[in-house]
Amino acid sequence: MQLGTPLPSFQLIDQEGVLFNSKSLLGQPSVLFFYPKNFTPICTKEVCGFRDSYHLFKDLNASIIGISTDNTESHKEFSKKHQLPFPLLSDPNKETQRLFCIKGPLFGLLPARETFIFDADGLLIAHHKGIDALSHIQKAYKTLKQTL
């Protein structure tokens, strides 16, 4: 996705079984992070890093949304175990990943770790990918702080 691209329209189920619509993010900045798998060391570090920084993002009126291919039951257990204050969305068929043009490393054979930062108008203002989980949080916060 190119900078300035509008937030794709999608609907996914969250860890509570509630249908989430991406249109609900319009009107506020948002951070959508795609991560490979619940209960794995690096993903847990990333998700808990967003949890621990949640108050900083809320001070900027920004939403945080986590997305992986895990099912809603796995998301529910993972969210409960780590007391997550934001939704985890289930994308089992990678349809939303395709909307975001995510392919993952090694020609898409490995799951992707990518973060997308949108402004309140729903336009992409930054995109970050890489294995270092904490850099996703730092880049997202720094981007939003500088643009607001």
Secondary structure as UniProt FT lines:
FT   TURN            3..4
FT   STRAND          11..14
FT   TURN            15..16
FT   STRAND          19..21
FT   HELIX           22..25
FT   TURN            26..27
FT   STRAND          30..34
FT   TURN            38..39
FT   HELIX           41..52
FT   HELIX           54..59
FT   TURN            60..61
FT   STRAND          63..68
FT   HELIX           72..82
FT   STRAND          88..90
FT   TURN            92..93
FT   HELIX           95..99
FT   TURN            100..101
FT   HELIX           105..108
FT   STRAND          114..118
FT   TURN            120..121
FT   STRAND          123..129
FT   HELIX           133..147
//
